[in-house]
Amino acid sequence: MKLKADPIEINCPESVIYNRLLPLDNKHIVELGCGYGQKTRDIATSGVNRKITALEVDRTAHESNLRLDDLPNVRFMLAGAQAIPLDDESADIVVMFKSLHHVPVELMEPSIREIWRVLKPGGLAYISEPVFAGEFNEILSLFNDEQAVRAAAFDAVRNAVEKGMFALVEQVFFNTPRRFDSFAEFEDSIINASHSQHSLDERLFRQVKSAFEKHLGDNGAMFWTPVRVDLLKKQE
């Protein structure tokens, strides 16, 4: 298993990757760390007979999700990956979209064990994580250096494979687009994200703004952010 790859030759939205790797139709899918439900919606409104249980620990995002009334096949729950409120062997697929590194390091391996517990034998775990590289990461790292926690997330996944809990089906590295209309949008969605607490003094704020605005053009700022997917299968 590799933490990163260079060069990365695939450029696409993540939906292209998970729709290729995962047989989502007629499945119970558990999403851990669903945020405000963007990918939840994409999965729920595509395909056939998909039942989704979407978990989130950020109360602000969860309360927003509860107000959604057009996703009848989705159940939103306030819970973390380390304590999934589902029965043993009740899920066909578990997905984590760039959320494992947000789990406290001491809870990463318990979270992987929980994924193993709720998956049916032969079930799939799709875990995508941002690679510590790229221009967007350079800006983010000015106030939120995630190198250590991203490495810890990778170690938790690799350890689970080495212990025989899961078999590695495939690793995929790709660049996914991320676009902002303005620095104000970046500030609102990244610096002031409800799931994080970033405190930037005036000097650091100006530094981050300056670094971001170097990428601004007539159509906003576009970044290609590198991502790793570890596709795991629960041993039968």
ChimeraX attribute file (.defattr): number of C-alpha atoms within 10 A of each C-alpha:
attribute: neighborCount
match mode: 1-to-1
recipient: residues
	/A:1	12
	/A:2	11
	/A:3	17
	/A:4	17
	/A:5	14
	/A:6	8
	/A:7	8
	/A:8	14
	/A:9	10
	/A:10	13
	/A:11	15
	/A:12	13
	/A:13	14
	/A:14	18
	/A:15	13
	/A:16	11
	/A:17	16
	/A:18	17
	/A:19	13
	/A:20	10
	/A:21	16
	/A:22	14
	/A:23	13
	/A:24	21
	/A:25	15
	/A:26	12
	/A:27	15
	/A:28	19
	/A:29	26
	/A:30	28
	/A:31	25
	/A:32	27
	/A:33	26
	/A:34	27
	/A:35	24
	/A:36	16
	/A:37	21
	/A:38	9
	/A:39	15
	/A:40	20
	/A:41	16
	/A:42	11
	/A:43	21
	/A:44	21
	/A:45	16
	/A:46	12
	/A:47	13
	/A:48	12
	/A:49	14
	/A:50	17
	/A:51	20
	/A:52	24
	/A:53	20
	/A:54	24
	/A:55	23
	/A:56	25
	/A:57	18
	/A:58	18
	/A:59	14
	/A:60	13
	/A:61	19
	/A:62	22
	/A:63	15
	/A:64	12
	/A:65	20
	/A:66	12
	/A:67	8
	/A:68	12
	/A:69	8
	/A:70	9
	/A:71	13
	/A:72	11
	/A:73	14
	/A:74	21
	/A:75	14
	/A:76	19
	/A:77	19
	/A:78	17
	/A:79	18
	/A:80	17
	/A:81	24
	/A:82	19
	/A:83	13
	/A:84	19
	/A:85	15
	/A:86	14
	/A:87	10
	/A:88	14
	/A:89	14
	/A:90	16
	/A:91	25
	/A:92	20
	/A:93	26
	/A:94	23
	/A:95	22
	/A:96	18
	/A:97	19
	/A:98	19
	/A:99	21
	/A:100	27
	/A:101	21
	/A:102	15
	/A:103	18
	/A:104	14
	/A:105	16
	/A:106	11
	/A:107	16
	/A:108	23
	/A:109	20
	/A:110	15
	/A:111	22
	/A:112	21
	/A:113	17
	/A:114	18
	/A:115	27
	/A:116	25
	/A:117	19
	/A:118	21
	/A:119	25
	/A:120	19
	/A:121	16
	/A:122	15
	/A:123	21
	/A:124	28
	/A:125	28
	/A:126	21
	/A:127	22
	/A:128	24
	/A:129	22
	/A:130	25
	/A:131	23
	/A:132	20
	/A:133	15
	/A:134	14
	/A:135	16
	/A:136	19
	/A:137	19
	/A:138	16
	/A:139	17
	/A:140	16
	/A:141	15
	/A:142	14
	/A:143	16
	/A:144	15
	/A:145	14
	/A:146	17
	/A:147	15
	/A:148	11
	/A:149	17
	/A:150	22
	/A:151	15
	/A:152	19
	/A:153	24
	/A:154	22
	/A:155	16
	/A:156	23
	/A:157	22
	/A:158	18
	/A:159	15
	/A:160	18
	/A:161	18
	/A:162	12
	/A:163	9
	/A:164	11
	/A:165	19
	/A:166	24
	/A:167	19
	/A:168	21
	/A:169	14
	/A:170	13
	/A:171	16
	/A:172	17
	/A:173	25
	/A:174	23
	/A:175	21
	/A:176	19
	/A:177	14
	/A:178	12
	/A:179	13
	/A:180	17
	/A:181	14
	/A:182	15
	/A:183	18
	/A:184	12
	/A:185	13
	/A:186	17
	/A:187	15
	/A:188	11
	/A:189	12
	/A:190	14
	/A:191	20
	/A:192	14
	/A:193	13
	/A:194	15
	/A:195	15
	/A:196	12
	/A:197	10
	/A:198	13
	/A:199	12
	/A:200	14
	/A:201	8
	/A:202	9
	/A:203	8
	/A:204	13
	/A:205	16
	/A:206	12
	/A:207	14
	/A:208	21
	/A:209	15
	/A:210	13
	/A:211	17
	/A:212	19
	/A:213	13
	/A:214	9
	/A:215	15
	/A:216	15
	/A:217	11
	/A:218	6
	/A:219	10
	/A:220	13
	/A:221	19
	/A:222	16
	/A:223	16
	/A:224	17
	/A:225	19
	/A:226	25
	/A:227	22
	/A:228	22
	/A:229	23
	/A:230	22
	/A:231	21
	/A:232	25
	/A:233	23
	/A:234	22
	/A:235	16
	/A:236	10
